[in-house]
Every structure is written in C-alpha cells, then in structure tokens.
Amino acid sequence: MAFTYDEVLKLKKYMDEKLSVYVHFHDACGGQYFNLDEPNEDAKHELERYFAKLNKSVKFAEDNMTFTIEEGKNIG
C-alpha cells in the first residue's frame, strides 16, 4: 500500500488538529511506514478509526509507536 505525499499531509494535519500528535512518515526502499514520538493509546485508536473509513487497517509494532497501513479493515 503506497501513499502519496498529499495523503500523508492530510493524515498529519488531521492528527495534529484532532490530538496535537505529530505523525512521522518514512519512505524508503524497504517500504513506507509511520511512527509517533511516543506510545499514545488515543492516537492509536484515532488512527484505526481514520483508516477504517478508508477500508484500511493499521498494524502497530511492539513499540506501539511504529505502524504500517494495510488494505482491509482487520484492525490489529
């Protein structure tokens, strides 16, 4: 699932306005991923809601800061 920079900017703006949370975006040859500055349950739930509306799911790493986005609504 590849994101355009416009989509990333919309997400960053949404999370900043909703929770004052900064979302980092990383785009490397290994793929795209995001991360938060620190674990945040409210941000995690908001990201899950945001992407569920787009028929996508959020997959968080064990650190609860790093995440990727996948097609489908299987939130986890």
PDB file of N, CA, C and O in Angstrom, chain B, residues numbered from 101:
ATOM      1  N   MET B 101       0.855  -1.165   0.000  1.00  0.00           N
ATOM      2  CA  MET B 101       0.000   0.000   0.000  1.00  0.00           C
ATOM      3  C   MET B 101       0.898   1.224   0.000  1.00  0.00           C
ATOM      4  O   MET B 101       1.557   1.507   1.001  1.00  0.00           O
ATOM      5  N   ALA B 102       0.934   1.946  -1.094  1.00  0.00           N
ATOM      6  CA  ALA B 102       1.778   3.137  -1.206  1.00  0.00           C
ATOM      7  C   ALA B 102       0.926   4.398  -1.050  1.00  0.00           C
ATOM      8  O   ALA B 102      -0.159   4.513  -1.619  1.00  0.00           O
ATOM      9  N   PHE B 103       1.447   5.329  -0.272  1.00  0.00           N
ATOM     10  CA  PHE B 103       0.764   6.593  -0.031  1.00  0.00           C
ATOM     11  C   PHE B 103       1.407   7.707  -0.827  1.00  0.00           C
ATOM     12  O   PHE B 103       2.625   7.745  -0.995  1.00  0.00           O
ATOM     13  N   THR B 104       0.577   8.612  -1.316  1.00  0.00           N
ATOM     14  CA  THR B 104       1.101   9.821  -1.943  1.00  0.00           C
ATOM     15  C   THR B 104       1.421  10.823  -0.841  1.00  0.00           C
ATOM     16  O   THR B 104       0.934  10.703   0.284  1.00  0.00           O
ATOM     17  N   TYR B 105       2.233  11.800  -1.171  1.00  0.00           N
ATOM     18  CA  TYR B 105       2.560  12.817  -0.173  1.00  0.00           C
ATOM     19  C   TYR B 105       1.329  13.628   0.217  1.00  0.00           C
ATOM     20  O   TYR B 105       1.229  14.083   1.357  1.00  0.00           O
ATOM     21  N   ASP B 106       0.393  13.815  -0.708  1.00  0.00           N
ATOM     22  CA  ASP B 106      -0.851  14.520  -0.370  1.00  0.00           C
ATOM     23  C   ASP B 106      -1.638  13.755   0.698  1.00  0.00           C
ATOM     24  O   ASP B 106      -2.167  14.357   1.632  1.00  0.00           O
ATOM     25  N   GLU B 107      -1.713  12.439   0.559  1.00  0.00           N
ATOM     26  CA  GLU B 107      -2.415  11.620   1.555  1.00  0.00           C
ATOM     27  C   GLU B 107      -1.728  11.696   2.911  1.00  0.00           C
ATOM     28  O   GLU B 107      -2.385  11.766   3.950  1.00  0.00           O
ATOM     29  N   VAL B 108      -0.410  11.681   2.888  1.00  0.00           N
ATOM     30  CA  VAL B 108       0.354  11.769   4.136  1.00  0.00           C
ATOM     31  C   VAL B 108       0.131  13.120   4.801  1.00  0.00           C
ATOM     32  O   VAL B 108      -0.050  13.194   6.016  1.00  0.00           O
ATOM     33  N   LEU B 109       0.144  14.184   4.012  1.00  0.00           N
ATOM     34  CA  LEU B 109      -0.079  15.525   4.570  1.00  0.00           C
ATOM     35  C   LEU B 109      -1.468  15.649   5.181  1.00  0.00           C
ATOM     36  O   LEU B 109      -1.628  16.286   6.222  1.00  0.00           O
ATOM     37  N   LYS B 110      -2.477  15.047   4.547  1.00  0.00           N
ATOM     38  CA  LYS B 110      -3.833  15.055   5.112  1.00  0.00           C
ATOM     39  C   LYS B 110      -3.864  14.343   6.461  1.00  0.00           C
ATOM     40  O   LYS B 110      -4.479  14.824   7.413  1.00  0.00           O
ATOM     41  N   LEU B 111      -3.197  13.197   6.534  1.00  0.00           N
ATOM     42  CA  LEU B 111      -3.141  12.450   7.792  1.00  0.00           C
ATOM     43  C   LEU B 111      -2.431  13.258   8.871  1.00  0.00           C
ATOM     44  O   LEU B 111      -2.916  13.351   9.999  1.00  0.00           O
ATOM     45  N   LYS B 112      -1.295  13.837   8.533  1.00  0.00           N
ATOM     46  CA  LYS B 112      -0.532  14.631   9.506  1.00  0.00           C
ATOM     47  C   LYS B 112      -1.372  15.793  10.037  1.00  0.00           C
ATOM     48  O   LYS B 112      -1.390  16.054  11.240  1.00  0.00           O
ATOM     49  N   LYS B 113      -2.062  16.483   9.139  1.00  0.00           N
ATOM     50  CA  LYS B 113      -2.895  17.619   9.536  1.00  0.00           C
ATOM     51  C   LYS B 113      -4.049  17.153  10.424  1.00  0.00           C
ATOM     52  O   LYS B 113      -4.344  17.772  11.446  1.00  0.00           O
ATOM     53  N   TYR B 114      -4.688  16.071  10.033  1.00  0.00           N
ATOM     54  CA  TYR B 114      -5.811  15.535  10.803  1.00  0.00           C
ATOM     55  C   TYR B 114      -5.384  15.191  12.228  1.00  0.00           C
ATOM     56  O   TYR B 114      -6.050  15.580  13.187  1.00  0.00           O
ATOM     57  N   MET B 115      -4.283  14.467  12.369  1.00  0.00           N
ATOM     58  CA  MET B 115      -3.828  14.048  13.703  1.00  0.00           C
ATOM     59  C   MET B 115      -3.355  15.233  14.539  1.00  0.00           C
ATOM     60  O   MET B 115      -3.524  15.239  15.758  1.00  0.00           O
ATOM     61  N   ASP B 116      -2.773  16.220  13.902  1.00  0.00           N
ATOM     62  CA  ASP B 116      -2.348  17.417  14.628  1.00  0.00           C
ATOM     63  C   ASP B 116      -3.563  18.182  15.145  1.00  0.00           C
ATOM     64  O   ASP B 116      -3.589  18.611  16.298  1.00  0.00           O
ATOM     65  N   GLU B 117      -4.569  18.351  14.287  1.00  0.00           N
ATOM     66  CA  GLU B 117      -5.766  19.089  14.694  1.00  0.00           C
ATOM     67  C   GLU B 117      -6.591  18.313  15.720  1.00  0.00           C
ATOM     68  O   GLU B 117      -7.140  18.904  16.650  1.00  0.00           O
ATOM     69  N   LYS B 118      -6.677  17.008  15.556  1.00  0.00           N
ATOM     70  CA  LYS B 118      -7.523  16.185  16.426  1.00  0.00           C
ATOM     71  C   LYS B 118      -6.906  15.980  17.813  1.00  0.00           C
ATOM     72  O   LYS B 118      -7.596  16.106  18.825  1.00  0.00           O
ATOM     73  N   LEU B 119      -5.599  15.663  17.857  1.00  0.00           N
ATOM     74  CA  LEU B 119      -4.975  15.281  19.130  1.00  0.00           C
ATOM     75  C   LEU B 119      -3.640  15.981  19.405  1.00  0.00           C
ATOM     76  O   LEU B 119      -2.978  15.678  20.398  1.00  0.00           O
ATOM     77  N   SER B 120      -3.245  16.899  18.548  1.00  0.00           N
ATOM     78  CA  SER B 120      -1.926  17.542  18.662  1.00  0.00           C
ATOM     79  C   SER B 120      -0.809  16.500  18.692  1.00  0.00           C
ATOM     80  O   SER B 120       0.134  16.599  19.478  1.00  0.00           O
ATOM     81  N   VAL B 121      -0.936  15.504  17.822  1.00  0.00           N
ATOM     82  CA  VAL B 121       0.050  14.428  17.717  1.00  0.00           C
ATOM     83  C   VAL B 121       0.751  14.549  16.371  1.00  0.00           C
ATOM     84  O   VAL B 121       0.106  14.703  15.333  1.00  0.00           O
ATOM     85  N   TYR B 122       2.075  14.478  16.400  1.00  0.00           N
ATOM     86  CA  TYR B 122       2.858  14.530  15.166  1.00  0.00           C
ATOM     87  C   TYR B 122       3.100  13.110  14.665  1.00  0.00           C
ATOM     88  O   TYR B 122       3.565  12.248  15.410  1.00  0.00           O
ATOM     89  N   VAL B 123       2.779  12.881  13.401  1.00  0.00           N
ATOM     90  CA  VAL B 123       2.996  11.585  12.766  1.00  0.00           C
ATOM     91  C   VAL B 123       4.186  11.714  11.825  1.00  0.00           C
ATOM     92  O   VAL B 123       4.188  12.558  10.929  1.00  0.00           O
ATOM     93  N   HIS B 124       5.190  10.881  12.028  1.00  0.00           N
ATOM     94  CA  HIS B 124       6.360  10.850  11.153  1.00  0.00           C
ATOM     95  C   HIS B 124       6.096   9.866  10.020  1.00  0.00           C
ATOM     96  O   HIS B 124       5.496   8.812  10.232  1.00  0.00           O
ATOM     97  N   PHE B 125       6.545  10.214   8.819  1.00  0.00           N
ATOM     98  CA  PHE B 125       6.379   9.358   7.650  1.00  0.00           C
ATOM     99  C   PHE B 125       7.756   8.994   7.120  1.00  0.00           C
ATOM    100  O   PHE B 125       8.624   9.853   6.972  1.00  0.00           O
ATOM    101  N   HIS B 126       7.945   7.711   6.834  1.00  0.00           N
ATOM    102  CA  HIS B 126       9.220   7.216   6.314  1.00  0.00           C
ATOM    103  C   HIS B 126       8.949   6.482   5.006  1.00  0.00           C
ATOM    104  O   HIS B 126       8.092   5.601   4.938  1.00  0.00           O
ATOM    105  N   ASP B 127       9.687   6.856   3.978  1.00  0.00           N
ATOM    106  CA  ASP B 127       9.522   6.254   2.657  1.00  0.00           C
ATOM    107  C   ASP B 127      10.904   5.819   2.183  1.00  0.00           C
ATOM    108  O   ASP B 127      11.703   6.638   1.729  1.00  0.00           O
ATOM    109  N   ALA B 128      11.174   4.529   2.292  1.00  0.00           N
ATOM    110  CA  ALA B 128      12.486   4.001   1.925  1.00  0.00           C
ATOM    111  C   ALA B 128      12.306   2.820   0.973  1.00  0.00           C
ATOM    112  O   ALA B 128      11.185   2.387   0.710  1.00  0.00           O
ATOM    113  N   CYS B 129      13.404   2.315   0.472  1.00  0.00           N
ATOM    114  CA  CYS B 129      13.325   1.207  -0.480  1.00  0.00           C
ATOM    115  C   CYS B 129      12.681  -0.038   0.138  1.00  0.00           C
ATOM    116  O   CYS B 129      12.185  -0.897  -0.591  1.00  0.00           O
ATOM    117  N   GLY B 130      12.684  -0.147   1.457  1.00  0.00           N
ATOM    118  CA  GLY B 130      12.032  -1.271   2.128  1.00  0.00           C
ATOM    119  C   GLY B 130      10.535  -1.098   2.273  1.00  0.00           C
ATOM    120  O   GLY B 130       9.846  -2.032   2.685  1.00  0.00           O
ATOM    121  N   GLY B 131      10.012   0.078   1.942  1.00  0.00           N
ATOM    122  CA  GLY B 131       8.588   0.349   2.039  1.00  0.00           C
ATOM    123  C   GLY B 131       8.301   1.582   2.872  1.00  0.00           C
ATOM    124  O   GLY B 131       9.211   2.229   3.391  1.00  0.00           O
ATOM    125  N   GLN B 132       7.041   1.890   2.990  1.00  0.00           N
ATOM    126  CA  GLN B 132       6.606   3.058   3.745  1.00  0.00           C
ATOM    127  C   GLN B 132       6.140   2.637   5.135  1.00  0.00           C
ATOM    128  O   GLN B 132       5.543   1.576   5.318  1.00  0.00           O
ATOM    129  N   TYR B 133       6.429   3.498   6.103  1.00  0.00           N
ATOM    130  CA  TYR B 133       5.904   3.273   7.447  1.00  0.00           C
ATOM    131  C   TYR B 133       5.813   4.602   8.174  1.00  0.00           C
ATOM    132  O   TYR B 133       6.377   5.605   7.736  1.00  0.00           O
ATOM    133  N   PHE B 134       5.105   4.597   9.274  1.00  0.00           N
ATOM    134  CA  PHE B 134       4.865   5.791  10.072  1.00  0.00           C
ATOM    135  C   PHE B 134       5.312   5.523  11.499  1.00  0.00           C
ATOM    136  O   PHE B 134       5.478   4.374  11.907  1.00  0.00           O
ATOM    137  N   ASN B 135       5.506   6.600  12.254  1.00  0.00           N
ATOM    138  CA  ASN B 135       5.691   6.418  13.688  1.00  0.00           C
ATOM    139  C   ASN B 135       5.291   7.669  14.444  1.00  0.00           C
ATOM    140  O   ASN B 135       5.241   8.773  13.902  1.00  0.00           O
ATOM    141  N   LEU B 136       5.008   7.451  15.724  1.00  0.00           N
ATOM    142  CA  LEU B 136       4.656   8.514  16.659  1.00  0.00           C
ATOM    143  C   LEU B 136       5.876   8.798  17.527  1.00  0.00           C
ATOM    144  O   LEU B 136       6.794   7.980  17.590  1.00  0.00           O
ATOM    145  N   ASP B 137       5.897   9.947  18.194  1.00  0.00           N
ATOM    146  CA  ASP B 137       7.009  10.285  19.079  1.00  0.00           C
ATOM    147  C   ASP B 137       7.037   9.422  20.332  1.00  0.00           C
ATOM    148  O   ASP B 137       8.102   9.155  20.890  1.00  0.00           O
ATOM    149  N   GLU B 138       5.860   8.989  20.768  1.00  0.00           N
ATOM    150  CA  GLU B 138       5.755   8.154  21.962  1.00  0.00           C
ATOM    151  C   GLU B 138       4.468   7.347  21.876  1.00  0.00           C
ATOM    152  O   GLU B 138       3.548   7.738  21.157  1.00  0.00           O
ATOM    153  N   PRO B 139       4.383   6.232  22.590  1.00  0.00           N
ATOM    154  CA  PRO B 139       3.137   5.460  22.580  1.00  0.00           C
ATOM    155  C   PRO B 139       1.970   6.331  23.051  1.00  0.00           C
ATOM    156  O   PRO B 139       2.100   7.087  24.013  1.00  0.00           O
ATOM    157  N   ASN B 140       0.837   6.217  22.368  1.00  0.00           N
ATOM    158  CA  ASN B 140      -0.313   7.051  22.682  1.00  0.00           C
ATOM    159  C   ASN B 140      -1.570   6.271  22.297  1.00  0.00           C
ATOM    160  O   ASN B 140      -1.878   6.125  21.114  1.00  0.00           O
ATOM    161  N   GLU B 141      -2.282   5.779  23.286  1.00  0.00           N
ATOM    162  CA  GLU B 141      -3.478   4.967  23.023  1.00  0.00           C
ATOM    163  C   GLU B 141      -4.558   5.755  22.292  1.00  0.00           C
ATOM    164  O   GLU B 141      -5.222   5.211  21.410  1.00  0.00           O
ATOM    165  N   ASP B 142      -4.746   7.024  22.643  1.00  0.00           N
ATOM    166  CA  ASP B 142      -5.747   7.844  21.953  1.00  0.00           C
ATOM    167  C   ASP B 142      -5.395   7.980  20.476  1.00  0.00           C
ATOM    168  O   ASP B 142      -6.266   7.869  19.614  1.00  0.00           O
ATOM    169  N   ALA B 143      -4.131   8.220  20.188  1.00  0.00           N
ATOM    170  CA  ALA B 143      -3.689   8.345  18.797  1.00  0.00           C
ATOM    171  C   ALA B 143      -3.860   7.018  18.064  1.00  0.00           C
ATOM    172  O   ALA B 143      -4.287   6.990  16.910  1.00  0.00           O
ATOM    173  N   LYS B 144      -3.531   5.938  18.728  1.00  0.00           N
ATOM    174  CA  LYS B 144      -3.679   4.610  18.122  1.00  0.00           C
ATOM    175  C   LYS B 144      -5.131   4.368  17.716  1.00  0.00           C
ATOM    176  O   LYS B 144      -5.399   3.926  16.598  1.00  0.00           O
ATOM    177  N   HIS B 145      -6.063   4.653  18.615  1.00  0.00           N
ATOM    178  CA  HIS B 145      -7.484   4.448  18.310  1.00  0.00           C
ATOM    179  C   HIS B 145      -7.966   5.403  17.221  1.00  0.00           C
ATOM    180  O   HIS B 145      -8.767   5.020  16.369  1.00  0.00           O
ATOM    181  N   GLU B 146      -7.488   6.625  17.244  1.00  0.00           N
ATOM    182  CA  GLU B 146      -7.889   7.597  16.218  1.00  0.00           C
ATOM    183  C   GLU B 146      -7.361   7.180  14.850  1.00  0.00           C
ATOM    184  O   GLU B 146      -8.071   7.307  13.853  1.00  0.00           O
ATOM    185  N   LEU B 147      -6.139   6.691  14.788  1.00  0.00           N
ATOM    186  CA  LEU B 147      -5.576   6.194  13.529  1.00  0.00           C
ATOM    187  C   LEU B 147      -6.378   5.004  13.015  1.00  0.00           C
ATOM    188  O   LEU B 147      -6.632   4.902  11.815  1.00  0.00           O
ATOM    189  N   GLU B 148      -6.773   4.115  13.899  1.00  0.00           N
ATOM    190  CA  GLU B 148      -7.588   2.969  13.493  1.00  0.00           C
ATOM    191  C   GLU B 148      -8.917   3.431  12.909  1.00  0.00           C
ATOM    192  O   GLU B 148      -9.361   2.899  11.892  1.00  0.00           O
ATOM    193  N   ARG B 149      -9.553   4.409  13.537  1.00  0.00           N
ATOM    194  CA  ARG B 149     -10.827   4.950  13.016  1.00  0.00           C
ATOM    195  C   ARG B 149     -10.620   5.641  11.667  1.00  0.00           C
ATOM    196  O   ARG B 149     -11.394   5.446  10.730  1.00  0.00           O
ATOM    197  N   TYR B 150      -9.573   6.443  11.587  1.00  0.00           N
ATOM    198  CA  TYR B 150      -9.272   7.196  10.361  1.00  0.00           C
ATOM    199  C   TYR B 150      -9.103   6.242   9.173  1.00  0.00           C
ATOM    200  O   TYR B 150      -9.707   6.443   8.120  1.00  0.00           O
ATOM    201  N   PHE B 151      -8.289   5.214   9.348  1.00  0.00           N
ATOM    202  CA  PHE B 151      -8.013   4.312   8.234  1.00  0.00           C
ATOM    203  C   PHE B 151      -9.145   3.324   7.980  1.00  0.00           C
ATOM    204  O   PHE B 151      -9.301   2.860   6.850  1.00  0.00           O
ATOM    205  N   ALA B 152      -9.933   2.988   8.987  1.00  0.00           N
ATOM    206  CA  ALA B 152     -11.089   2.111   8.768  1.00  0.00           C
ATOM    207  C   ALA B 152     -12.068   2.764   7.792  1.00  0.00           C
ATOM    208  O   ALA B 152     -12.694   2.081   6.981  1.00  0.00           O
ATOM    209  N   LYS B 153     -12.194   4.089   7.876  1.00  0.00           N
ATOM    210  CA  LYS B 153     -13.073   4.813   6.943  1.00  0.00           C
ATOM    211  C   LYS B 153     -12.570   4.710   5.509  1.00  0.00           C
ATOM    212  O   LYS B 153     -13.342   4.875   4.565  1.00  0.00           O
ATOM    213  N   LEU B 154     -11.285   4.439   5.345  1.00  0.00           N
ATOM    214  CA  LEU B 154     -10.674   4.298   4.020  1.00  0.00           C
ATOM    215  C   LEU B 154     -10.503   2.829   3.630  1.00  0.00           C
ATOM    216  O   LEU B 154      -9.806   2.509   2.667  1.00  0.00           O
ATOM    217  N   ASN B 155     -11.153   1.937   4.396  1.00  0.00           N
ATOM    218  CA  ASN B 155     -11.060   0.493   4.189  1.00  0.00           C
ATOM    219  C   ASN B 155      -9.612   0.000   4.276  1.00  0.00           C
ATOM    220  O   ASN B 155      -9.172  -0.829   3.480  1.00  0.00           O
ATOM    221  N   LYS B 156      -8.895   0.528   5.251  1.00  0.00           N
ATOM    222  CA  LYS B 156      -7.518   0.135   5.500  1.00  0.00           C
ATOM    223  C   LYS B 156      -7.362  -0.179   6.986  1.00  0.00           C
ATOM    224  O   LYS B 156      -8.173   0.248   7.808  1.00  0.00           O
ATOM    225  N   SER B 157      -6.331  -0.917   7.317  1.00  0.00           N
ATOM    226  CA  SER B 157      -6.086  -1.246   8.716  1.00  0.00           C
ATOM    227  C   SER B 157      -4.694  -0.793   9.131  1.00  0.00           C
ATOM    228  O   SER B 157      -3.783  -0.678   8.311  1.00  0.00           O
ATOM    229  N   VAL B 158      -4.556  -0.541  10.415  1.00  0.00           N
ATOM    230  CA  VAL B 158      -3.298  -0.080  10.999  1.00  0.00           C
ATOM    231  C   VAL B 158      -2.662  -1.258  11.722  1.00  0.00           C
ATOM    232  O   VAL B 158      -3.312  -1.929  12.523  1.00  0.00           O
ATOM    233  N   LYS B 159      -1.406  -1.501  11.437  1.00  0.00           N
ATOM    234  CA  LYS B 159      -0.673  -2.574  12.125  1.00  0.00           C
ATOM    235  C   LYS B 159       0.482  -1.945  12.894  1.00  0.00           C
ATOM    236  O   LYS B 159       1.441  -1.444  12.308  1.00  0.00           O
ATOM    237  N   PHE B 160       0.367  -1.982  14.226  1.00  0.00           N
ATOM    238  CA  PHE B 160       1.390  -1.402  15.093  1.00  0.00           C
ATOM    239  C   PHE B 160       2.458  -2.432  15.440  1.00  0.00           C
ATOM    240  O   PHE B 160       2.167  -3.615  15.619  1.00  0.00           O
ATOM    241  N   ALA B 161       3.691  -1.963  15.532  1.00  0.00           N
ATOM    242  CA  ALA B 161       4.801  -2.795  16.000  1.00  0.00           C
ATOM    243  C   ALA B 161       4.710  -2.917  17.520  1.00  0.00           C
ATOM    244  O   ALA B 161       3.877  -2.269  18.154  1.00  0.00           O
ATOM    245  N   GLU B 162       5.554  -3.737  18.087  1.00  0.00           N
ATOM    246  CA  GLU B 162       5.540  -3.961  19.533  1.00  0.00           C
ATOM    247  C   GLU B 162       5.798  -2.696  20.338  1.00  0.00           C
ATOM    248  O   GLU B 162       5.367  -2.600  21.487  1.00  0.00           O
ATOM    249  N   ASP B 163       6.496  -1.721  19.754  1.00  0.00           N
ATOM    250  CA  ASP B 163       6.797  -0.479  20.488  1.00  0.00           C
ATOM    251  C   ASP B 163       5.580   0.435  20.629  1.00  0.00           C
ATOM    252  O   ASP B 163       5.635   1.432  21.349  1.00  0.00           O
ATOM    253  N   ASN B 164       4.470   0.097  19.938  1.00  0.00           N
ATOM    254  CA  ASN B 164       3.245   0.909  19.929  1.00  0.00           C
ATOM    255  C   ASN B 164       3.474   2.333  19.441  1.00  0.00           C
ATOM    256  O   ASN B 164       2.713   3.240  19.777  1.00  0.00           O
ATOM    257  N   MET B 165       4.525   2.527  18.649  1.00  0.00           N
ATOM    258  CA  MET B 165       4.787   3.830  18.025  1.00  0.00           C
ATOM    259  C   MET B 165       4.907   3.698  16.512  1.00  0.00           C
ATOM    260  O   MET B 165       4.442   4.569  15.777  1.00  0.00           O
ATOM    261  N   THR B 166       5.516   2.637  16.049  1.00  0.00           N
ATOM    262  CA  THR B 166       5.747   2.406  14.628  1.00  0.00           C
ATOM    263  C   THR B 166       4.575   1.622  14.057  1.00  0.00           C
ATOM    264  O   THR B 166       4.106   0.655  14.657  1.00  0.00           O
ATOM    265  N   PHE B 167       4.102   2.059  12.869  1.00  0.00           N
ATOM    266  CA  PHE B 167       2.972   1.351  12.276  1.00  0.00           C
ATOM    267  C   PHE B 167       3.005   1.407  10.763  1.00  0.00           C
ATOM    268  O   PHE B 167       3.608   2.297  10.162  1.00  0.00           O
ATOM    269  N   THR B 168       2.343   0.435  10.166  1.00  0.00           N
ATOM    270  CA  THR B 168       2.149   0.370   8.727  1.00  0.00           C
ATOM    271  C   THR B 168       0.649   0.314   8.460  1.00  0.00           C
ATOM    272  O   THR B 168      -0.156   0.089   9.364  1.00  0.00           O
ATOM    273  N   ILE B 169       0.303   0.522   7.211  1.00  0.00           N
ATOM    274  CA  ILE B 169      -1.100   0.515   6.795  1.00  0.00           C
ATOM    275  C   ILE B 169      -1.284  -0.591   5.765  1.00  0.00           C
ATOM    276  O   ILE B 169      -0.463  -0.761   4.863  1.00  0.00           O
ATOM    277  N   GLU B 170      -2.367  -1.337   5.912  1.00  0.00           N
ATOM    278  CA  GLU B 170      -2.666  -2.430   5.000  1.00  0.00           C
ATOM    279  C   GLU B 170      -4.087  -2.289   4.475  1.00  0.00           C
ATOM    280  O   GLU B 170      -4.932  -1.640   5.092  1.00  0.00           O
ATOM    281  N   GLU B 171      -4.333  -2.906   3.331  1.00  0.00           N
ATOM    282  CA  GLU B 171      -5.685  -2.925   2.776  1.00  0.00           C
ATOM    283  C   GLU B 171      -6.583  -3.767   3.668  1.00  0.00           C
ATOM    284  O   GLU B 171      -6.134  -4.758   4.244  1.00  0.00           O
ATOM    285  N   GLY B 172      -7.840  -3.381   3.784  1.00  0.00           N
ATOM    286  CA  GLY B 172      -8.809  -4.152   4.559  1.00  0.00           C
ATOM    287  C   GLY B 172      -9.017  -3.580   5.941  1.00  0.00           C
ATOM    288  O   GLY B 172      -8.219  -2.774   6.420  1.00  0.00           O
ATOM    289  N   LYS B 173     -10.100  -4.004   6.584  1.00  0.00           N
ATOM    290  CA  LYS B 173     -10.491  -3.431   7.874  1.00  0.00           C
ATOM    291  C   LYS B 173     -10.106  -4.290   9.067  1.00  0.00           C
ATOM    292  O   LYS B 173     -10.634  -4.073  10.158  1.00  0.00           O
ATOM    293  N   ASN B 174      -9.227  -5.238   8.911  1.00  0.00           N
ATOM    294  CA  ASN B 174      -8.800  -6.057  10.053  1.00  0.00           C
ATOM    295  C   ASN B 174      -7.854  -5.247  10.913  1.00  0.00           C
ATOM    296  O   ASN B 174      -6.654  -5.193  10.647  1.00  0.00           O
ATOM    297  N   ILE B 175      -8.385  -4.626  11.930  1.00  0.00           N
ATOM    298  CA  ILE B 175      -7.590  -3.754  12.792  1.00  0.00           C
ATOM    299  C   ILE B 175      -6.803  -4.607  13.773  1.00  0.00           C
ATOM    300  O   ILE B 175      -7.331  -5.538  14.380  1.00  0.00           O
ATOM    301  N   GLY B 176      -5.500  -4.260  13.916  1.00  0.00           N
ATOM    302  CA  GLY B 176      -4.698  -5.020  14.851  1.00  0.00           C
ATOM    303  C   GLY B 176      -3.387  -4.368  15.169  1.00  0.00           C
ATOM    304  O   GLY B 176      -2.605  -4.907  15.952  1.00  0.00           O
TER     305      GLY B 176
END
